[in-house]
Amino acid sequence: MKLPGVARRLLDPFTERIAVPVVGGVNVGRWWGVASAGSGYASGRRASAQMRVLEALVQERDVAWDVGAHHGYVTLMMSRRVGATGLVHAFEPSSANSRILRRHLRWNHCANTTVHPLALGVNECETRFGGGDTSKMHALGQGSERVRVRRADRLIAEGLVVAPTFLKVDVEGAEAEFLEGCGSALPPTVRCVIAMHSVEVDRRCTTWLTEHGFAQFPSRALRHSRAGLWRSDPDLFAVGPAGDPEAVRRTLERLGAIDA
């Protein structure tokens, strides 16, 4: 049973400190907070097919970026997959989400992961953040929290982060702004999974990726969305111009993520 919003706001500061084991899926055996355990997170059923695809695309020794990390479900999987010789950079501008994310990483001893309390975009500025029905749907330009926005290419140039070899982006409609803020800083072999939140986001991201020489593989859900009624946040897979698109294609086809 889902508790009313008022009750959750009162109880969450206490229940988020209580850890339960994830009993299935890509994060099986990891510890997760009770306050975040619903919607299939603790059972491992949360977006299970999508998570299996992400897990297959992340490789040992990768530098993986989780842009829009929320409470860290994808981040935990990345941390395990890249191993002790890999790195994970998790970007989450919400102070409440970042607090829970850091706790999940601490509980699971993720020493290879760094949390950045930032949004990534095309303009370096401060802006509002929040809104949406749940914390998973917070977006830039909404809500009352003030957050800092940085360009990815400047963070890389300043040596604050290592450029990604794998990239997952799900930022509630600001995906194109993220790509535009990367400039030419993404490695040419980078593998990407980008959530498309609207027809316009899809158009802008596809245009940017094409201009920068990326091979693109729309998910089945994205193909269906382009053909008719838009579905919820379908993924676009992309590989940099010097990457191995055939290897990625084979993985996606094997897992049924794209049409053969």
Stockholm file with secondary structure:
# STOCKHOLM 1.0

chainA/1-260         MKLPGVARRLLDPFTERIAVPVVGGVNVGRWWGVASAGSGYASGRRASAQMRVLEALVQERDVAWDVGAHHGYVTLMMSRRVGATGLVHAFEPSSANSRILRRHLRWNHCANTTVHPLALGVNECETRFGGGDTSKMHALGQGSERVRVRRADRLIAEGLVVAPTFLKVDVEGAEAEFLEGCGSALPPTVRCVIAMHSVEVDRRCTTWLTEHGFAQFPSRALRHSRAGLWRSDPDLFAVGPAGDPEAVRRTLERLGAIDA
#=GR chainA/1-260 SS CCCCHHHHHHHHHHHTTCEEECCSGGGTTCEEEGGGCTTTTTTTCTTHHHHHHHHHHCCTTCEEEEESCTTSHHHHHHHHHHCTTCEEEEECCCHHHHHHHHHHHHHTTCTTEEEECCEECSSCEEEEEECSSSGGGCEETCSSEEEEEECHHHHHHTTSSCCCSEEEECCTTCHHHHHHTTTTCSCTTCEEEEECCSHHHHHHHHHHHHHTTCEEEECHHHHHHHHSSCCSSCEEEEECTTSCHHHHHHHHHHTTSSCC
#=GC SS_cons         CCCCHHHHHHHHHHHTTCEEECCSGGGTTCEEEGGGCTTTTTTTCTTHHHHHHHHHHCCTTCEEEEESCTTSHHHHHHHHHHCTTCEEEEECCCHHHHHHHHHHHHHTTCTTEEEECCEECSSCEEEEEECSSSGGGCEETCSSEEEEEECHHHHHHTTSSCCCSEEEECCTTCHHHHHHTTTTCSCTTCEEEEECCSHHHHHHHHHHHHHTTCEEEECHHHHHHHHSSCCSSCEEEEECTTSCHHHHHHHHHHTTSSCC
//
